[in-house]
Amino acid sequence: MSAAKTIRLTMAQALVRYLAALRVDTAEAGNEVPLFGGVFSIFGHGNVAGLGEALYQHREQLPTYRAHNEQAMAHAAIAYAKTHMRRRMMAVTSSIGPGATNLLTAAALAHVNRLPVLLLPGDIFVSRRPDPVLQQVENFQDGGVSANDAFKPLSRYFDRIYYPEQLLTALPRAIQVLTDAAQCGPVTLALPQDVQTMAYDYPVDFFAPKTVKFRAQGPAVDELQAALDLLKDAKQPLIIAGGGVLYGEATEALRCFAEKHAVPVAETQAGKSALAWRHPLQLGALGVTGSPAANALAQKADVVIAVGTRLQDFTTGSHSLFGQAKLLSINVNAVDAIKWQATPMLSDARLGLAALSQGLKDWRAGTDWHALALEQANSWRATVDNITGRREIEAPALPYDGEVIGAVQRSSIDSTVHDIVVCAAGTLPAELHKLWRTSTPGGYHVEYGYSCMGYEIAGGLGVKLAQPDRDVIVMVGDGSYLMMNSEIATSVMLDKKLIIVVLDNRGYGCINRLQQACGGAPFNNMLEDCLQGQHGAPAIDFAAHAKSLGALAENVKTIAQLEAALQRARAADRTYLVCIDTDPTRTTEEGGCWWEVAVPEVSQRQQVQKARAEYEQTRHSQKI
């Protein structure tokens, strides 16, 4: 018998060659495309010689994108995967030291949101000959520990490659986790810089093109029966559509189920856009940032069908919103499926809804409940139209986020189909969750599992890389913009145009309101309430800053000026930023529910004492 053919490669060359060979068959593309859309990289001494050379050799098959901030480039990679509904992804590589630790926040974000990203940080020398190497974090109790060990609790799978041949097992395991519906999240392969350059005779067939298959699990017979038993007597059911509906490509199954069984639908942040906003059974956002329609029915439902959601506190109103209802949880992840005493049905959203619908046969929600849902949903849509339709704000009053959202949507012929809005933190996610209107799955891209300030512009770049023919609208507050904005330059360099709308309320308006709601004095949130030197708070010209990064930009004062500027932005040939001053105090009053934020038990301030008393009283509504 002849020996298997081998090829001599460095560890880094083998890693890149393996990634470049992976394919995926997507319905969107209609054929096989690379699983990895590319690699974001900022080179340093920990990865430039090994991985850098390997990426150069395969630059045609696996494009390398240069970024300006390691955390930002990982955010872009995560957004790319989210936009592709986890069917395609990217890798990210950094040097050791600060390059690697800059990735930690993004790793946590991907972990919380169940989104795939392959992190490839450089690591210290295995040989220890130059120990300690530049940027090495030394551990005096464990010589085998490096800064990259911080990725362990933030990764769904972690490995450190000590020998080149370890890739033969580590890479298949990594891809399994990245493409598994239940395990999906960040994978970290720490790459010691000397091992990156070591050679090994790899089997040639290890690099044969492979087509990754995404498995969809249907429900077990006993769990399906338990779900049917739970629903058969329900008169007032409510569906919560989570991100799993989108990632499971179950939007059509959701629509069919809702229509056949007359069950209204409410959406989480991750699940928004699962059902077209004009659908008669679409109640809108649920929870702390929810619509009055969705929250009212949640408080009256007898059974809640949670589909593909991890039921975080913003969705459940800190477990106070639908405590009276029985809970059925359809989820691919067993931990998510059993939360809050739910009846679990471990299943892909599409197959689970289809099986449930078949088993229910002609069962439908109560006639009065269905009528109430239609009435509430229609009333809320009229309210949204009224809020977002306001054009005139009398001076000296400033517009607020809801009015800006309306202007953004009016600036497109049909923003509900063509636009993808991107946001992450502050007041805007609440307003967008309530008010953004989309008819297209994925037309709403808000990272709110980790609520990470600084995600917005970098995330917008990742969305644009995934959907180059759609208008990507990044809506961001001045606070988040100042935290991370350098990928504006990357978007210009890559010719990936973003439309960025900066809402400048001169501080952290969202947390300032929360601070006061908890009885606190305005302190250290708005620029005017911060400790300042003799020159005071800076007057920031966001348009001038964006221009310095290569974008086109302008500042506007009114909604009418904003609409005109957005027309120019849509017609422009590169990233375009528009900044408008907004009111830090006004928010959409309609909707919302209680959210548990602990208030000090002892304080000299009467406002805090009052807030504490209200807090203790409201906690009684929680279901524990």
C-alpha positions in Angstrom: 0.0 0.0 0.0 1.4 3.4 -1.0 1.9 6.1 1.7 -0.5 8.9 1.8 0.6 12.0 -0.1 1.8 14.9 2.1 2.8 18.5 1.6 5.3 20.3 3.8 3.9 23.6 5.1 4.3 25.8 8.1 1.6 25.7 10.7 0.4 29.1 9.6 0.4 28.1 5.9 -1.6 25.0 6.7 -4.1 26.9 8.8 -4.8 29.5 6.0 -4.9 26.8 3.3 -7.5 24.9 5.3 -9.7 27.9 5.9 -9.5 28.9 2.2 -10.7 25.5 1.1 -13.9 25.5 3.1 -17.1 26.1 1.2 -20.8 26.5 2.0 -23.9 26.2 -0.1 -26.2 29.2 0.7 -29.7 29.8 -0.5 -28.9 33.5 -0.9 -25.9 32.9 -3.3 -27.6 30.0 -5.0 -24.3 28.1 -5.2 -21.2 27.3 -3.2 -19.2 30.2 -1.8 -16.3 30.3 0.6 -17.3 29.8 4.2 -14.8 32.4 5.2 -15.3 35.8 3.6 -11.8 36.9 4.5 -9.5 37.7 7.4 -9.2 41.0 9.2 -5.7 41.6 10.4 -3.5 44.1 12.1 0.0 42.7 12.0 2.6 42.9 14.7 5.7 40.9 15.7 3.5 38.1 17.0 1.8 37.3 13.6 3.5 39.2 10.7 6.2 36.7 9.9 4.3 33.5 10.2 0.6 34.2 9.6 1.3 37.3 7.5 3.4 35.3 5.0 0.7 32.6 4.8 -2.1 35.1 4.2 -0.1 36.8 1.5 0.3 33.4 -0.4 -3.5 32.9 -0.3 -4.6 36.5 -0.7 -6.6 35.7 -3.8 -8.6 32.9 -2.2 -8.9 34.4 1.2 -8.8 38.2 1.2 -7.0 40.0 4.0 -8.5 43.3 5.2 -6.4 45.8 7.2 -8.2 47.6 10.0 -7.3 50.4 12.4 -8.4 48.8 15.7 -8.4 45.2 16.8 -11.7 45.3 18.7 -13.3 47.1 15.8 -12.1 44.6 13.2 -13.5 41.8 15.2 -16.8 43.7 15.5 -16.9 44.0 11.7 -16.2 40.2 11.4 -19.0 39.4 13.8 -21.5 41.7 12.0 -20.6 40.0 8.8 -21.6 36.7 10.2 -24.8 38.1 11.7 -25.8 39.5 8.4 -25.2 36.2 6.8 -27.4 34.6 9.4 -24.3 32.7 10.7 -23.9 30.8 7.3 -20.7 32.7 6.5 -18.0 34.2 8.7 -14.6 35.7 9.0 -11.4 35.2 10.9 -9.4 37.9 12.8 -5.7 37.9 13.6 -3.7 40.1 15.9 -0.2 40.2 17.4 0.4 39.3 21.0 0.0 41.7 23.9 -2.4 44.6 23.4 -3.4 43.5 19.9 -4.8 40.3 21.4 -6.4 41.8 24.5 -8.1 44.4 22.3 -10.1 41.4 21.0 -11.5 40.4 24.3 -14.5 42.7 24.3 -15.4 41.5 20.8 -15.1 37.9 22.0 -17.5 38.5 24.8 -19.9 40.2 22.4 -19.8 37.2 20.0 -20.3 34.8 23.0 -23.3 36.6 24.3 -24.9 36.9 20.9 -24.1 33.4 19.8 -22.3 34.6 16.7 -19.3 32.9 15.0 -15.9 34.5 14.7 -12.5 32.8 14.5 -10.0 34.6 16.6 -6.3 34.0 15.8 -4.2 36.0 18.3 -0.4 35.6 18.2 1.1 34.1 21.4 4.4 33.9 23.2 7.3 31.6 22.2 6.7 28.0 23.1 10.5 27.5 23.2 10.8 30.4 25.8 14.2 31.2 24.4 13.5 34.9 24.3 11.3 34.8 27.4 9.9 37.3 28.3 9.2 38.5 24.7 8.0 42.0 24.0 4.5 42.6 25.2 4.4 39.3 27.2 2.3 39.3 30.3 4.2 37.1 32.8 2.4 34.9 35.3 4.6 34.2 38.3 2.6 31.2 39.4 2.2 29.5 36.0 4.8 29.6 33.3 2.4 28.3 30.7 -0.1 31.1 31.0 -0.2 34.1 28.6 -2.6 37.0 28.1 -4.5 34.8 25.7 -5.8 32.6 28.5 -8.2 35.5 29.1 -10.0 34.2 26.0 -10.9 30.9 27.7 -14.2 32.0 29.4 -15.1 34.1 26.4 -14.7 31.3 23.8 -17.0 28.4 22.9 -13.8 26.6 22.0 -10.2 27.5 22.9 -7.0 25.8 21.8 -3.3 26.7 21.9 -1.3 25.2 19.0 2.0 23.9 20.5 2.9 21.7 17.6 2.0 22.1 13.9 0.3 18.7 13.7 -2.2 19.8 16.3 -4.1 21.6 13.5 -5.2 18.2 12.2 -7.6 18.0 15.2 -8.0 21.6 16.3 -9.3 23.0 13.0 -12.1 20.5 12.5 -13.2 21.0 16.1 -13.1 24.8 15.6 -15.2 24.6 12.5 -17.7 22.3 14.2 -18.3 24.8 16.9 -18.5 27.8 14.6 -21.1 26.1 12.4 -23.1 24.3 15.1 -26.5 26.0 15.9 -26.4 25.2 19.6 -22.7 25.8 20.3 -22.2 28.7 17.9 -19.9 31.5 19.2 -16.3 32.7 19.1 -13.5 30.2 18.7 -9.9 31.2 19.7 -6.8 29.4 18.4 -3.8 31.0 20.2 -0.8 30.8 17.8 2.7 31.0 19.4 4.8 32.9 17.0 7.6 30.3 16.8 5.1 27.5 16.1 3.5 29.5 13.3 6.7 29.2 11.4 7.4 25.5 12.1 6.9 23.0 9.3 5.2 19.7 9.1 4.3 17.1 6.4 0.5 17.5 6.3 -1.7 15.0 4.5 -2.7 16.5 1.2 -6.3 15.4 1.6 -6.6 17.5 4.7 -6.8 20.5 2.4 -9.3 19.1 -0.1 -12.2 21.4 -0.6 -15.0 20.7 1.9 -18.6 21.8 1.9 -19.8 22.6 5.3 -23.3 21.4 6.1 -25.6 23.2 8.6 -27.7 20.7 10.4 -31.3 21.4 11.5 -32.6 19.3 14.4 -36.3 18.5 14.7 -38.1 18.0 18.0 -38.1 14.7 19.9 -41.5 13.0 19.9 -42.0 13.3 23.6 -41.1 17.0 23.7 -43.3 17.7 20.8 -46.2 16.0 22.5 -45.6 18.0 25.7 -45.7 21.2 23.7 -48.9 20.2 22.0 -50.5 19.3 25.4 -49.5 22.7 26.7 -51.0 24.5 23.7 -54.2 22.6 23.1 -56.1 24.4 25.9 -54.5 27.8 25.3 -56.9 30.7 24.4 -54.5 33.6 24.5 -51.1 32.5 23.1 -48.3 34.8 22.2 -45.2 34.1 20.1 -41.8 35.7 21.0 -39.6 35.7 18.0 -36.0 35.7 18.9 -32.8 35.7 16.9 -33.1 31.9 16.3 -36.0 32.5 14.0 -33.6 34.5 11.7 -30.6 32.3 12.1 -32.7 29.2 11.6 -34.1 30.7 8.3 -37.6 30.2 9.9 -39.2 33.5 9.0 -41.6 31.9 6.5 -42.4 29.1 9.0 -43.2 31.8 11.6 -45.5 33.7 9.3 -47.4 30.5 8.3 -47.7 29.4 11.9 -49.0 32.8 13.1 -51.6 33.0 10.3 -52.8 29.4 10.5 -53.2 29.5 14.2 -54.1 33.2 14.7 -51.2 33.7 17.1 -49.8 37.3 17.5 -46.1 37.8 17.3 -43.8 40.0 19.4 -40.1 40.4 18.7 -36.9 40.6 20.7 -34.0 42.9 19.7 -32.3 39.9 17.9 -35.5 38.7 16.4 -36.8 42.0 15.0 -37.4 41.7 11.3 -38.5 38.1 11.6 -42.0 39.2 10.6 -42.8 42.1 8.2 -43.7 45.2 10.2 -47.0 45.7 8.3 -48.2 42.1 9.0 -51.6 42.3 10.8 -50.3 40.0 13.6 -47.1 41.9 14.2 -47.3 43.5 17.6 -43.8 45.0 17.5 -41.0 45.0 20.0 -41.4 43.3 23.4 -40.1 44.1 26.8 -38.3 47.1 28.3 -37.9 48.6 24.8 -41.2 47.2 23.7 -44.4 48.5 22.2 -47.6 49.0 24.2 -49.3 46.4 22.0 -46.7 43.7 22.6 -46.4 44.3 26.3 -50.1 44.6 26.9 -50.8 41.2 25.3 -47.7 39.7 27.1 -49.3 40.6 30.4 -52.6 38.8 29.4 -51.2 35.8 27.6 -51.9 32.3 29.0 -49.1 30.6 27.0 -46.0 32.2 25.6 -44.2 30.4 22.8 -40.5 31.6 23.0 -38.8 30.8 19.7 -35.0 31.0 19.5 -34.6 33.5 22.3 -32.3 33.4 25.4 -34.9 35.4 27.4 -32.7 38.1 28.7 -34.0 40.6 31.1 -34.9 43.3 28.5 -37.2 40.8 26.9 -38.8 39.5 30.1 -39.0 42.8 32.0 -36.6 41.3 34.5 -39.0 38.4 34.7 -42.0 40.5 35.5 -43.8 40.9 32.1 -45.4 37.5 31.4 -45.0 35.7 34.7 -48.7 34.6 34.6 -48.3 32.6 31.4 -47.1 29.1 30.9 -43.9 29.1 28.9 -43.0 26.9 25.9 -39.4 27.4 24.7 -38.3 26.2 21.2 -34.6 26.4 21.1 -31.5 24.6 19.7 -29.6 25.3 23.0 -30.7 23.1 25.9 -29.7 25.8 28.5 -31.8 28.4 26.8 -34.7 26.0 26.4 -35.1 25.3 30.1 -34.9 28.9 31.4 -37.7 30.1 33.8 -39.4 26.7 34.2 -40.2 26.5 30.5 -41.5 23.4 28.8 -38.5 22.8 26.6 -38.7 21.7 22.9 -35.1 21.2 21.7 -35.4 22.0 18.0 -34.5 24.2 15.1 -37.0 27.0 14.8 -38.1 26.1 11.3 -38.6 22.4 11.9 -40.0 23.0 15.4 -42.7 25.5 14.2 -43.6 23.2 11.3 -44.0 20.1 13.5 -46.0 22.1 16.1 -48.3 23.4 13.4 -48.8 20.0 11.9 -49.6 18.5 15.4 -52.0 21.3 16.3 -54.0 20.7 13.1 -56.9 23.2 13.1 -56.3 24.6 16.5 -56.5 28.4 16.7 -56.2 31.1 19.3 -59.4 32.5 20.8 -61.5 34.7 18.6 -61.5 37.6 21.0 -57.8 37.3 21.5 -57.1 37.3 17.8 -59.4 40.4 17.4 -57.6 42.2 20.3 -54.2 41.4 18.7 -55.3 42.9 15.3 -56.7 46.0 17.0 -53.6 46.6 19.2 -51.1 45.9 16.4 -53.0 48.3 14.0 -53.2 51.0 16.7 -49.4 50.7 17.3 -48.6 51.0 13.6 -50.6 54.2 13.5 -48.7 55.6 16.5 -45.4 54.7 14.9 -46.5 56.5 11.7 -47.4 59.6 13.8 -44.2 59.7 15.8 -41.9 59.2 12.8 -43.9 61.5 10.6 -43.1 64.6 12.6 -41.1 67.1 10.6 -41.6 70.4 12.4 -40.0 71.0 15.8 -40.4 74.5 17.2 -37.1 76.2 18.1 -35.4 76.3 20.4 -36.5 72.7 21.0 -34.3 70.0 19.5 -35.5 66.9 17.7 -35.3 63.5 19.4 -34.3 60.1 18.2 -37.8 59.1 17.0 -38.1 62.1 14.7 -34.6 61.4 13.3 -35.5 57.8 12.6 -38.5 59.0 10.7 -36.4 61.3 8.6 -33.9 58.5 7.8 -36.7 56.2 6.6 -38.4 58.9 4.5 -35.1 59.5 2.7 -35.4 56.2 0.9 -37.9 55.2 -1.8 -38.5 52.1 0.3 -36.3 51.9 3.3 -38.3 48.9 4.6 -36.8 46.8 1.8 -33.5 48.4 0.9 -32.0 49.7 4.1 -30.2 47.9 6.9 -30.0 49.9 10.1 -27.0 49.2 12.4 -26.8 50.3 16.1 -25.7 48.9 19.4 -25.9 51.0 22.6 -27.5 54.0 24.3 -31.0 55.3 23.7 -31.1 54.5 20.0 -31.6 50.7 20.4 -34.8 51.4 22.4 -36.1 53.8 19.9 -35.2 51.7 16.9 -36.6 48.6 18.5 -40.0 50.4 18.7 -39.9 52.5 15.7 -37.7 51.1 12.9 -39.9 49.6 10.1 -38.6 46.8 8.0 -40.1 44.2 5.7 -36.9 42.3 5.1 -35.3 39.7 7.4 -32.0 41.2 8.5 -33.1 44.8 7.8 -32.6 45.5 11.5 -29.1 44.9 12.8 -28.8 46.0 16.4 -26.3 44.4 18.7 -28.0 44.5 22.1 -27.0 41.2 23.8 -23.8 42.9 24.9 -25.0 46.5 24.3 -21.4 47.3 23.2 -20.6 51.0 22.7 -18.3 51.3 19.7 -19.8 48.4 17.8 -21.8 50.6 15.5 -19.5 51.9 12.8 -17.3 48.8 12.8 -20.4 46.6 12.7 -21.7 48.7 9.8 -18.6 47.9 7.8 -19.1 44.2 8.4 -22.7 44.5 7.3 -21.7 46.3 4.1 -19.0 43.6 3.3 -21.8 41.0 3.6 -24.5 43.1 1.7 -22.6 45.5 -0.7 -25.8 46.3 -2.7 -27.9 47.5 0.3 -27.7 50.9 1.9 -26.3 50.4 5.4 -27.4 53.1 7.8 -25.3 53.4 10.9 -27.2 55.3 13.6 -24.9 56.2 16.5 -24.8 58.6 19.5 -22.0 61.0 20.1 -20.8 58.9 23.1 -20.4 55.7 21.0 -18.9 57.5 18.1 -16.1 58.9 20.3 -15.4 55.4 21.7 -14.7 53.9 18.3 -14.8 55.5 14.9 -11.6 54.6 13.1 -13.2 52.1 10.7 -14.6 55.1 8.8 -11.2 55.2 7.3 -11.3 51.5 6.5 -14.7 51.9 4.8 -13.3 54.6 2.6 -10.2 52.5 1.8 -12.3 49.4 0.9 -14.9 51.4 -1.0 -17.6 50.1 1.3 -19.9 53.1 1.7 -21.7 53.7 4.9 -24.3 56.3 5.7 -23.6 57.4 9.3 -26.1 59.5 11.3 -24.6 60.9 14.5 -27.2 62.0 17.1 -25.3 64.4 19.3 -26.9 64.9 22.7 -23.6 66.0 24.3 -23.0 63.1 26.6 -24.4 59.7 27.7 -28.0 60.8 27.7 -29.4 57.3 28.2 -27.5 56.6 31.4 -28.0 60.1 32.6 -31.8 59.5 32.5 -31.3 56.1 34.2 -29.2 57.7 36.9 -31.9 60.2 37.7 -34.6 57.5 37.6 -32.7 55.7 40.3 -32.7 58.9 42.4 -29.2 60.0 41.5 -28.0 63.5 40.7 -26.9 64.2 37.2 -23.2 63.3 37.4 -20.4 62.4 35.1 -22.6 61.5 32.1 -23.5 64.7 30.3 -20.5 66.8 29.3 -21.9 69.7 31.3 -22.0 67.5 34.5 -18.4 66.2 34.3 -15.3 67.4 36.0 -13.7 69.9 33.7 -10.6 72.0 33.4 -10.2 75.7 32.6 -11.2 75.2 28.9 -14.4 73.3 29.7 -16.0 70.6 27.6 -14.9 70.5 24.0 -17.2 71.5 21.2 -16.8 68.5 18.9 -17.3 68.9 15.2 -18.2 65.4 14.1 -18.4 66.2 10.5 -14.9 67.7 10.5 -13.6 64.6 12.2 -15.2 62.3 9.7 -13.8 64.3 6.8 -10.3 63.9 8.3 -10.8 60.1 8.0 -11.7 60.4 4.3 -15.5 60.5 4.5 -17.9 63.2 3.2 -19.8 64.9 6.0 -21.9 67.7 7.2 -23.7 69.1 10.2 -27.4 69.9 10.2 -29.8 71.6 12.6 -33.3 70.6 11.6 -35.3 67.6 10.4 -35.8 69.2 7.0 -32.1 69.8 6.7 -31.4 66.2 7.8 -33.7 64.8 5.0 -31.9 66.9 2.4 -28.5 65.8 3.7 -29.6 62.2 3.6 -30.5 62.6 -0.1 -26.9 63.8 -0.7 -25.6 61.0 1.4 -27.4 58.3 -0.6 -26.2 59.8 -3.9 -22.6 60.1 -2.7 -19.8 57.8 -3.8 -18.3 57.1 -0.4 -19.0 57.0 3.3 -21.1 60.0 4.3 -21.7 61.3 7.8 -24.5 63.6 8.9 -24.6 64.9 12.4 -27.6 66.5 14.1 -28.1 67.9 17.6 -30.7 66.0 19.5 -32.6 66.4 22.8 -31.0 64.3 25.6 -34.2 64.2 27.7 -37.0 63.2 25.3 -37.8 59.6 24.5 -40.8 57.7 23.1 -43.2 57.6 26.0 -45.4 54.8 24.6 -44.5 51.3 25.6 -41.8 49.9 27.8 -41.9 48.1 31.1 -40.1 47.7 34.3 -36.4 46.8 34.3 -34.5 45.8 37.5 -31.6 48.2 38.2 -30.6 47.9 41.9 -31.0 51.1 43.9 -28.9 51.9 47.0 -30.5 50.7 50.2 -28.9 53.6 52.2 -28.5 57.1 51.0 -28.8 60.7 52.3 -30.7 61.8 49.2 -34.5 61.7 49.5 -34.7 61.0 45.7 -32.7 57.8 46.2 -34.7 56.8 49.2 -37.9 57.2 47.2 -36.5 55.3 44.3 -35.5 52.5 46.6 -39.0 52.2 48.1 -40.5 52.0 44.5 -37.8 49.4 43.6 -38.7 47.2 46.5 -42.4 47.4 45.8 -42.0 46.7 42.1 -39.8 43.7 42.7 -42.9 41.8 44.0 -44.1 41.5 40.4 -41.1 39.3 39.5 -41.6 35.6 38.8 -38.7 33.8 40.5 
